[in-house]
Amino acid sequence: MSENQIDLFASPEASVDPPEDFDFGAIPTSASIPILPGIYDSLETLANHCHSCQRCGLAAGRTNVVVSRGNPQAPIMIIGEGPGQQEDEQGLPFVGKSGQLLEKILAAVRLDTAKDVYICNVVKCRPPGNRTPSTDETAACKGYLLEQIRLVDPKIILMTGATAMKGLTGEKRGITKIRGQWMQWQGRWCMPIFHPAYLLRNASRAKGSPKWLMWQDIQAVRTKLDEMLAASE
């Protein structure tokens, strides 16, 4: 893998305060009120809305809403499960040990999170104790995720782990059975991959190990992206 490291903390901290003229009355505080497709005219407007969201119980325990980081015009979107402690403290996704490993994996195939990738999560607030988000919590946040996909318009979506895969596509098969497989979702190329946290718990790099499989998957992603970029020229 490439030895070039990306400074994880070089990105400016996300603002957690909406502008003074923001229409708080427009915030659907109940998860029963849908976030309609096309409701947001920009990612900035969406982020302002997220920062004041009260659509589920996770809002009560958060330090910061964790909306995204990376390039809003990136060709690749990476979707995680939800914020951990460091993400909750900093207001940015994938900045802990899992994020550091993700940076190294991407850099190994010449993908720069400042240019090539937009990163977000299925839920924007940290679940207590880093537990898996509930179905209701995922559903409450899904409208935001779908709007992020629409506004970023990525060529490729990578779903890290089973929660991200199920939260976006409804796929219920285990990640070990479906990781590395290309699938079409609403006309976009998507691939489920292992969550970096899972790789941190599995140190082996032997053939067939999770880290070895991730290396095969990320090379396939690089190849697919190169093919798509060449076809669009």
Order of alpha helices (4+ residues) and beta strands (2+ residues): alpha-beta-beta-alpha-alpha-beta-alpha-beta-alpha-alpha-beta-beta-alpha-alpha
